[in-house]
Amino acid sequence: MGMLLTAADAGVAAGGNIMLIIWLVLFFIVIYFFMIRPQKKEQKQMAAMLSALEVGDCVLTSSGFYGIIIDITDDTVIVEFGNNKNCRIPMQKTAIAQVEKADAE
């Protein structure tokens, strides 16, 4: 009465391992299509939006302020807030959450 596997027990163990591998592969496929792929798509859209910024565009910042772009450099933009023309703040492009084009009006 040793601990030897018979041929039937070995076949069941091999079948169980194959099923485990199939479930793991399916799990990673689901993770890719529901988490990784949509996030990459959103990052591409954000990069396209930031690359299309122009002077005069109305932007919504990630902190919730609306402003108008008055100057653009490589990584920063200068945004003018409110009717007071003295409130000009430089900020990173990544702080912009939404853009409304000036000629869309």
Secondary structure as GFF3:
##gff-version 3
##sequence-region A 1 105
A	DSSP	alpha_helix	7	31	.	.	.	ID=ss1
A	DSSP	pi_helix	32	36	.	.	.	ID=ss2
A	DSSP	alpha_helix	37	51	.	.	.	ID=ss3
A	DSSP	beta_strand	58	61	.	.	.	ID=ss4
A	DSSP	beta_strand	66	72	.	.	.	ID=ss5
A	DSSP	beta_strand	76	81	.	.	.	ID=ss6
A	DSSP	beta_strand	88	92	.	.	.	ID=ss7
A	DSSP	three_ten_helix	93	95	.	.	.	ID=ss8
A	DSSP	beta_strand	96	100	.	.	.	ID=ss9
A	DSSP	three_ten_helix	102	104	.	.	.	ID=ss10
###
